[in-house]
Each structure stands twice: as structure tokens, then as C-alpha cells.
Amino acid sequence: MNEKTPHPLIVVMDSQREIVAAGALGGTMRLGSYPCTLTKKSSRTSKLYGGVDVVHERHRHRYEFNNAYRAQFEAAGMQFTGLYIPDPDRPESSLVEIIELKGHPFFIATQAHPEFKSSPVDPHPLFRGFLGAAYKHRTKVGSDTELNLTAVGAEG
């Protein structure tokens, strides 16, 4: 990562800055379960989670999306569908947890680790949604055609 970039889209979390600067990285990440507020009821993310307002997801990271770029990304079609909101009176302190591109067959990304809450017999909702979208695309392009994931674009 270029720490001198003039456009840092991904940054060290405020709570991690001193730790990173001191080089004390062992076992100091944002770990454990945190609440994630699902912000757009019409989003694929919300539908995959069954329409609930808040989900709890597990984490293991020290970086976050730079909120200074949120407006630009939203204007370009990115949806911020899940946020960690530590202080409702300070929305600028919210952490982006889940993003998606509206209209894409399946573009969802998360800071969380859904594999920590998934099993072969009970897959995480995001994994179930991804597999469902892949199956739907495969069915759409035809069973005689090899699945070409590079052909899946923003147009669907």
C-alpha cells in the first residue's frame, strides 16, 4: 500500500493508528463480533439477511474505507448497505461494513468474515446469495456454455 498516495481510499482505522505507528501489530486488530446496521431496505444485502435492521458479523482487520470518498462512490453507483455506527450523533464516525453495486448480478463486499459464521449445511446469507446469483447466471447463459465470470458486467 502506498502510504503517500494523495487519494487514500483504504486507511488505517483511527483506533489502530497508534498501534500501527508503534509496530505493535500482534493480536491488536479489530476482532470479534460487531453490529452492522443495514441501511437500504431495498438492497440485495438487506434481502439476503431477511430484511432485519441489524446483523452481527465477526471481524479481523485494522483498515477501513475512507469516508471522505463516500459521496463520490455513491455518485458513481456504489451503495453503502451496511454500516457500523458507534455514535448516531456523529455519522462521520461510521465504518463502512458492506457495499454493493445496484444492478450488478452480484457485487457485494464486506469487511466482515462471513466464513466464520458459515458451514456446509448452513451457509452464510452472503454465500448463499452469491451461489444463487451464479446459478441464475449459469441458467441464463445456458447449460451448454462454460460459465464465464468475466462476462458478468454491471449490465447484468
C-alpha positions as CSV (number, residue, x, y, z in Angstrom):
1,M,0.0,0.0,0.0
2,N,1.3,3.4,-0.9
3,E,1.1,5.4,2.3
4,K,2.0,8.6,0.5
5,T,-0.9,8.5,-2.0
6,P,-2.9,11.7,-2.3
7,H,-6.1,9.6,-2.6
8,P,-6.1,7.0,0.2
9,L,-9.3,5.1,-0.3
10,I,-8.4,2.5,2.3
11,V,-6.9,3.8,5.6
12,V,-5.9,2.5,8.9
13,M,-8.8,2.8,11.4
14,D,-8.5,5.6,13.9
15,S,-8.4,3.1,16.7
16,Q,-5.4,1.4,15.1
17,R,-3.2,4.4,14.1
18,E,-1.0,4.4,17.3
19,I,-0.7,0.6,17.2
20,V,0.5,0.6,13.6
21,A,2.8,3.5,14.2
22,A,4.4,1.7,17.2
23,G,4.7,-1.5,15.1
24,A,2.8,-3.5,17.8
25,L,0.7,-5.4,15.4
26,G,0.3,-8.8,17.1
27,G,-3.2,-9.6,18.2
28,T,-4.3,-5.9,18.1
29,M,-6.7,-5.8,15.2
30,R,-10.4,-5.1,15.4
31,L,-11.5,-8.5,16.4
32,G,-14.8,-10.1,17.3
33,S,-18.5,-9.5,16.6
34,Y,-19.8,-6.0,15.8
35,P,-23.3,-4.8,14.9
36,C,-23.8,-3.8,11.3
37,T,-26.8,-1.6,10.5
38,L,-28.3,-2.5,7.1
39,T,-29.1,1.0,5.7
40,K,-31.0,0.3,2.5
41,K,-34.1,-2.0,2.8
42,S,-34.3,-2.3,-1.0
43,S,-30.7,-3.6,-1.3
44,R,-29.8,-7.1,-2.1
45,T,-27.8,-7.2,1.1
46,S,-30.9,-6.5,3.2
47,K,-32.9,-9.1,1.3
48,L,-30.2,-11.7,1.8
49,Y,-30.3,-11.1,5.5
50,G,-34.1,-11.4,5.6
51,G,-34.9,-7.7,6.0
52,V,-33.6,-7.2,9.5
53,D,-32.2,-3.9,10.6
54,V,-29.0,-5.0,12.3
55,V,-26.8,-8.1,11.9
56,H,-23.8,-9.1,13.9
57,E,-20.7,-10.1,12.0
58,R,-17.2,-11.1,13.0
59,H,-14.2,-9.1,12.2
60,R,-10.4,-9.3,12.0
61,H,-8.9,-6.2,10.4
62,R,-7.3,-2.8,11.0
63,Y,-8.2,-1.0,7.8
64,E,-11.4,0.8,6.7
65,F,-12.9,2.6,3.7
66,N,-12.0,6.3,3.8
67,N,-15.4,8.1,4.4
68,A,-14.0,11.2,2.7
69,Y,-14.7,9.4,-0.6
70,R,-18.2,8.1,0.2
71,A,-20.1,10.8,-1.8
72,Q,-18.0,10.2,-4.9
73,F,-18.5,6.5,-4.8
74,E,-22.3,6.9,-4.2
75,A,-22.5,9.2,-7.2
76,A,-20.8,6.5,-9.3
77,G,-23.3,3.9,-8.2
78,M,-21.8,2.3,-5.1
79,Q,-24.2,1.6,-2.3
80,F,-23.1,1.6,1.3
81,T,-25.6,-1.0,2.5
82,G,-24.1,-1.9,5.9
83,L,-22.5,0.4,8.5
84,Y,-21.1,0.1,11.9
85,I,-22.5,3.2,13.7
86,P,-20.7,3.7,17.0
87,D,-22.2,7.1,17.6
88,P,-25.5,8.0,15.9
89,D,-24.8,11.7,16.7
90,R,-21.6,11.5,14.7
91,P,-22.4,9.8,11.4
92,E,-19.0,10.7,10.0
93,S,-17.5,8.2,12.5
94,S,-19.4,5.3,11.0
95,L,-17.4,2.5,9.4
96,V,-18.4,1.1,6.0
97,E,-19.1,-2.6,6.6
98,I,-20.9,-3.7,3.4
99,I,-21.0,-2.3,-0.1
100,E,-22.8,-3.3,-3.3
101,L,-23.4,-2.2,-6.9
102,K,-27.1,-1.9,-7.7
103,G,-28.0,-3.6,-11.0
104,H,-25.0,-5.9,-10.9
105,P,-25.8,-9.7,-10.8
106,F,-23.8,-9.9,-7.6
107,F,-21.3,-7.3,-6.4
108,I,-21.3,-7.3,-2.6
109,A,-18.2,-6.8,-0.5
110,T,-17.9,-6.9,3.3
111,Q,-15.3,-6.0,5.9
112,A,-16.6,-8.9,7.9
113,H,-15.6,-12.6,7.7
114,P,-18.8,-14.5,6.8
115,E,-16.8,-17.7,6.6
116,F,-16.6,-17.5,10.5
117,K,-20.4,-17.9,10.6
118,S,-20.9,-20.4,7.9
119,S,-20.9,-24.2,7.4
120,P,-21.5,-26.6,4.5
121,V,-25.0,-27.3,5.8
122,D,-25.8,-23.8,6.9
123,P,-24.1,-21.3,4.6
124,H,-23.9,-17.6,5.5
125,P,-26.6,-15.5,3.7
126,L,-23.9,-13.7,1.6
127,F,-22.5,-17.1,0.4
128,R,-26.0,-18.4,-0.3
129,G,-26.8,-15.2,-2.3
130,F,-23.5,-15.5,-4.3
131,L,-24.1,-19.1,-5.2
132,G,-27.7,-18.3,-6.2
133,A,-26.6,-15.5,-8.4
134,A,-24.0,-17.7,-10.1
135,Y,-26.6,-20.4,-10.6
136,K,-29.1,-17.9,-12.1
137,H,-26.4,-16.6,-14.4
138,R,-25.4,-20.1,-15.5
139,T,-29.0,-20.9,-16.2
140,K,-29.4,-17.6,-18.1
141,V,-26.3,-18.2,-20.4
142,G,-27.3,-21.8,-21.0
143,S,-26.1,-25.1,-19.7
144,D,-24.1,-25.8,-22.9
145,T,-21.9,-22.8,-22.3
146,E,-19.0,-22.8,-19.9
147,L,-19.6,-20.3,-17.1
148,N,-17.6,-17.1,-18.0
149,L,-17.5,-14.9,-14.9
150,T,-15.6,-12.2,-16.8
151,A,-18.7,-11.8,-19.0
152,V,-20.8,-10.7,-15.9
153,G,-20.7,-7.0,-16.1
154,A,-22.5,-4.1,-14.5
155,E,-25.3,-4.5,-17.0
156,G,-26.2,-8.0,-15.7
